[in-house]
């Protein structure tokens, strides 16, 4: 007699949720890239809250050098919001910029013409024909499209932080976003039915579990 394997359903992974659909949220799954993006029930997901980064020169700058973002443009501690870079030291064909986070904390200074890399933003401000003067500025804006993908522990776009799990199988075709439903707050999950990415380490999984607990999502050992 043949053996039939039944795919997981929501009842296999979700053991408790808050009433009145409080635990659930409508989501948009990012379009597939080169292939369909398939997220089965129980897939741990992250949200691309830091997927858009732009660098802009101040409109009143005396210096005409440009800022070029690195790839990747963000570090692990990047924050959503606007980073402000202010010229504090002038030099012929150079200069130094103070770097402030969106919350106003000071990061190491940036030197014109040298690659700036760290835990927050990565870019280079090049010298132009006209030198920078004290008070010239650049801004680096960090935002996101808030689309959902399977959790990516090595990501820097927000997908590295666990948001919840997929509640209903969803497939985003190549090049087309898809609508879906996720469990993102106040729930109890059975660990044996959770879908983790291949290759996730014990440390990365522990961090994701901690992220979920902050959202009121608890994982319990299933019988």
Secondary structure, 3 states (H helix, E strand, C coil): CCCCCCCCCHHHHEEEECCCCCCEEEEEECCECCCCEEECCCEEEEECCCCEEEEEECCCCCCCCCEEEEEEEECCCCCCEEEEEEEEEEECCEEEEEEECCCCCEEEEEECCCCECCCCEEEEECCCCCCCCCCCEEEEEEECCCCEEECCCCCCCCCCCEEEEECCCEEECECCCEEEEEECCCEEEEHHHCECCCCCCHHHHHHHHHHHHHCCEEEECCC
